[in-house]
Amino acid sequence: MSESLQLRKRAIFDELFQGYAGPPFAVRLWNGAQWTSPGSSPPACTLVVKEPGVLTALFAAPNEITLGEAFIHERLDVEGDLFSAFAIAEHVFNRPHRLRHQIAQRLAGALFGAGKFIKLGAAGSRRRDSASIAYHYDQPVDFFEPWLGRTLAYSCAYFRFPGQSLDQAQEQKLELVCTKLRLQPGERFLDIGCGWGSLPLHAAQRHRALAHGITLSRQQAETAQRRIQNLGLDRCCSVELCDYRDLERRGQTFDKIASVGMFEHVGLKNLPVYFGIAFRLLRPGGMMLNHGIARASAAPVPRQSFISRYVFPDGKLVTLPQAILAAEQQGLEVRDVENLREHYELTLRCWVAGLRAHRDALLRLVPKTTYRIWLLYMAGSAAAFRRSDIAVYQVLLSRPNRGASRLPLTREDWYAGQTAALASSVSDEPH
């Protein structure tokens, strides 16, 4: 490559990343050429661009789809800190469209000659049509076990300090849910969307509740039932393949209900149905804890996103006010709201570390594109939580009994329960 061409490309990168304030990074092209962002610190990551078309397309019309597809098909890679790459993407997204287009045209001229421009992943193209769509729970449980840990809890953990183990943080989350519900021995407890059964098992084993979980995944239900049988909890704990809308027809009622990481699948239109059924499943004086992700009201909503295409095809997050309004309109009373946003970023970082640590074993179970979809989805979600575009909320709801909530006047029992749980977790720490 001629020296004049190298200088032109460096000038193009300098212009694109003018004003960039994120972690230092480098770009390495398919031909070995490299550019490093200004500053004396070593790069946190290196963007490895393996095809010329990727570079021009990403600069001209970058979005989550073009970036994501380039990554999962290994036309674009990240060496080093994957999380820091999202600050780079955010900077490019926020550059004026006209400037990006001009830079892309100049770059195309420098690489290919004037007038030639390559687009990546256009709608209907062979590349996009041939992309592997990884639906969320189509993977064997062996895929999840190595990085979810012993609890198999696939939702936000609850950390007492950064660096605490994922297993301990997940146990603390399960206990936090039960503590907020003030779950008592012998109470009928329902977990809507129970996954592989972690919360019903915890409720039955630690709180002696009569716990029942439901899921729409046959594989999850079968795995949960095996876990219940292995622990000898058949008399007080059960999980079945069932839609929550079918429970009402049976005339069943419950003292306490939890829904952890499920309501993201409900959607705004169906929230009245969801909370209405929960209200009718609760006995008067009963409690519900809804734990789920909501988008910030001021956060931009992309027309297309990587997650909606490759992870949750029908998922659309609602805002916290929309969720609370829907719950109150069905007769539920809001008793407490807690934002665990920072906890979910920590959880996702643990999951990404687990995915990377078990890469070889996981690639024996799923294609490489599927593995890279999960890796990018987890890292990108951590970045979204850090930016506060999304958050995870625990909303405690009650069904008053003729105005009586049957709740104590203070939260002192919550604090006592959490102190006892902390003492127990410390005693269980390996020494």
N, C-alpha and C positions, 0 to 999 in steps of 0.2 A: 504494500500500500504506500502510495507516495506521501511524502511529508506534508505537502499542501492539502491533501485529502484528510489526513489525520488532524491537521489544524482546523479545517472546516468542521469536522465532526465534534472536536472538542468545543469549539465556539457554539455549536448548536446545543450541546448538553449544558454548557454554561448558561445559555439563555433560558433554556427550559427550566432549570433548577435555580434560577435567580431568586433569592429570598427564601429558599428552603431552610427550615429551622429544625428539622428532625434529626435523628441519629445519623452520623456520617456513614456513607455507603460508597460502593464502587459498582461500575457496570463493566462487564466483560463480554465482548462480542464473539460471534462464531469464528472470527478470523484471528482471535487472540488480542485484538486491540482493547485497551482498557481506559476508562475514565474514572476519576475519583473526585467526590465532592470536596469543595474547599474545606480546609481545617487541618489541624495538626493531629487530631485523634485518629487511631486506626479505624477502618470501616467496621461497622457493626454487622453488615452483611454485604454480599456481592450479588447483584442481579446478573444472571448468566443468560444472555440472549443467544439462542441457538440457531435462529433463522432470521434473515433480513426482513421478511414480511411481518414478523412479530413486532419488530421495532417501529416500523412506520405505522402499522395499524394501531398500536397502543398509544402512540403520540397523537394520531389524528382524531380518533374517536374512542378513547379509553372508557371502559365501564367494567363492572364486575364480571360480566359474561366473557368479554374478550380476554381480560386478565386471567380469570379462572380457567378458561379452556386452554389458554396457552400453558398454564402451569400444570394442569392435570394430564396433558398430553406431552409434557416434557419438552415443549418448545421454549419454555421459559422456566428457569429454576432459581432457587435462592440458596446460596451458601452462607452459613452462619445463622444469625438470629432471624428466624422467619417472622417473628412478631414485628420487628423494626421495618419490614418491607411495606407494611400497611401505611406508615407515615409517608413513604415515598409515593405510594399510589394516591393517597389523599391529596398530596401536593399537586400531582399531575391532573387529577380530577378538577381541582379548583382553579387551574390556569384558564385564562380566557379562551373560548373556543377558537376565535380567529387566530390567536397567537399559536395555539397548538397546531392548527391546520397549516399555517405558514411554515412552522418548524418541520412538520411532517413532509411537506412538499420539498423543502430544501434538503432534508435528509434523504428523501427518495432520489433526488437529483444527484446527491453526492454518492449514493450507493449504486444506483442503477442507470443513471443518465436521465436527462430532463424528460418530464412528462410521464414517467412510469410510476405507478402507485399500486401497492398491493394491500388488499384488505384481508382481514382474518376473521373467520367464523361468521360470515354473513348468513342471515336467516335463509334456510333452505339449501345451504351449501353442503357438499359431501362431508366436509370436516365436521360441521355441526350436527348433521343428521346421523353421522356414525358415532357420535359421542356416546359413551356409556352412561346411562342415567341410573344412578345408584339410589334406589329408594331406601328409606331410612332403616327399616327393620327387616330387610330382606337378607341380612347377613346371619350366619350361624352364631350361636351364643359363644362359641370358641373365639370368634372375632372380637367380642366385647370384653371377655374376661381378663385378658392380659393388661388392659389399660384402665378399665373401670375399677379394678381392685376387688377385694373379697366381698364387699357389700353388693356388688352389681347394681349400684344406684346410679342411674343415668339422669342426674339432675344436679343443680347447684349444691355444693357442699357448704359446710359452715365452719370456718377456720377461726381458731382463737388467736392465732398469730401466723404471719407468713412463714412458710417452711414447714408447717405441721404436715404430717403425712396425710395423704388423701383418704386412706382407710379411716383414720381417726376423725377427720373432718366430716366424712359421710355419716359415721355413727352419730356424731354430734348433731348433724342436720336431722336425722331420723328422730333423735331425742327431742330436739327443738320443736318439731311438729307435734309430737305427743304431749310435750309440756304445755304448749300454747293451747292445745285442745283440752288440757286438764283431763286426760284420758284415765279412767278409773277401771279397776278390776271388774270383770263381768259386763262392761258396757259393750254394746254392739257397735263395731267400728267398720266403716267402709272406706276403701281406697279406690278411687276412680282413676283408672289408668295406672295400674300397679306395677307395670313392667315385669321384672323377674321376681317380684314378691318381697323386696327388701323391707318396705314399710309395714305390711301386714305381719311379717315375721317378727319385726322389732316390737310391734304393738302387742303381739301375743306373748312373746318371750319375756320382755322387760316389764310390761304393764298388765299382763294377764287379761287383756281384752279379748272379746270374741271377734276376731278380725277376719274380714272378708275382702278380697281384692278382685277386681275385674280388669280385663285387658282385651283388646281386639286382635292380639297376636297369639296365634296358636302355639308357636314355639315358646313365647314367654310364659304362657299359662302352663305348658307341660314342664318347663324348667322350674317354675315356682312350686308346682305341686311336688316335684322330686325333692326340692329343698325342704319343704314342709315335712314330708315323710321321713327324710333323713334325720330331722331334728325331733321327730316324734311329737309333732304339734297338730296332728290330724284333728283332734277333738276341739281345738279352739282356733284353728286357722285354716283358711281355704282360699283358693284362687280359681277363677273360672273364666272361660272365654265367653264374654258377654258385653253387649252394648249397654251403657248406663241408662239409656231410654227404655230398655226392656225391664229394668228392675221395678219400675213404678207399677207395671201391670201385675206383678206378683203380690203387691200389697205389703212389701217389706218396708220397714222403717229402721232408722239407726239413730243412736245417741250422738255419734260423732262421725264426721266425714272429712276426708282429706283428698285433695286433688293436686298432685305434684308433677309439674311439667306436662300436663295434659291439655290444659285449656287453650294453649297456643294453637291447637288443631281445630278448635271450635269455630272461630271466626266471628266477626261482629254480628252478622245476621242471625246466628244461632245462639248468641249469648242469652237472650231471654228464655229460650228452651232449656239451656244448660242450667242456669241458676233456678229456673222454675221447678225443674225436676229435683234439683238438690234440696230446695225448700220443702217439697212434698215428701222427700225421702227422710228428712229430719223429723224427729219427734219434737213437739213443743219444748223449748228450752235447750234444744240441741245446738251443736256448734259445727261449723265448717271452716277448714283452713284451705284457701286457694293459693297455691304457690305456682307462679307462672311468669313468663317473660312478657313485658309490654314495651312498646316503643315510646320514646319521648315525644310529646306533642309537637315540639319544635323541630324534631329531626326530619331531614329530607326523606321522602319515600320514593325510591327509584322505580321507574316503570318496569324495569327488568332487573333481577338480582341473581347472583350466582346461587344463593340458597334456594330461591323459589324454583330455579330450573333443575338443580342437581340434588337438593337435599329434602326440602319440604315443598313438593310441587304445588300444593294447595294452601300452603300456610301464609296467613297474613296477620301480622301482629296488631292488636288493638292498643289503645292508650289506657293508662290507669283510670282516668275519669270515665272512659267509656265502660270499662269493666265494673267499676263501682256503681255507676248509674244503673246498669243492667241488673246487678244484684239487688239493689235497693228497690227497684221497680217490681221485683218478684217477692218482696216482703222480707228480705234478709236485712239485718242490721249490721253495719260495719262497726267492729269493736276495736280493731287494731290494724295498722298498716306498717310494714317494715320493708325497707329497700335493702337488698343484699347484693347490690351491683358489684362491689369490689370482690365479694366472695366468688361470684361466678367467673370473673377474670382469673382468679387464682385456680379455680377448679379446671378451667379450660387449659391453663398452662400445664397443669398436672396431666391432663389427658393427652396433650400434644407430646409431652415428654414420654408418656407411656407408649403412644403410637410409634414414636421414633425408636424407643428402646427395643420394641418388639417387632420392628419392621420385617425382618426376615421371616419370622414365624407367621405374621399376618399375611404376607405375600404368598404363603402356601395355601391360604384360605380364600383370598379374593384377588382379582386382577389389580395390577399396579395403578390403573386409572381410578379404581374404587378407593384404594388406599390413599391416593393423593387428593381425591375429593374430600375425604374425611379430614385429612391433615389440614388442607386449606380452609375448610369449613370451621374447624375448631379454632385455628389461629385467627381467622378473620372475625369470628364471633368475639374472641377475647379483645380484639382491637375495638370492636363496636361497643363493648361494655366499658372499656377504658375511656372512650370518647363520650360516654353517656348518651349515645344514640338509643340504646336500649338498656333496660334494667330488669331485675327479677324482684318481684314483690310477693311477700307473704301477707295475704289479706285474711284476717280472722273475722268470720261472720257468725251471727247467731240467728236463731228463729225464736223470738221472744214468746213466752207463754203468757198471753194476755198482758203483755207489757213487762213481765218479769223475765230478766235475762238469766237469773240463777247464777250470776257471776259475783265473785268477791269484789269488794270496793277497791282493792289494790292489786298489784302484780307481785306481791311479796312471795307468793308460792311459786311463781315462775322463776324468780331469782334463786330461791332455795333449791328448786329442782335442777337448775343449771349448775349451781355450785356442787350439788351431789354428783351430777353427771361428770363434771370436770374432775372431781376427786377420784371417781371410778376410772376415768380414762387415764389419769396420771398413774394410778396403781397398775393399770394394764400395760404401761409403757415398757418396752424392752430395756433392760439396764445392762 
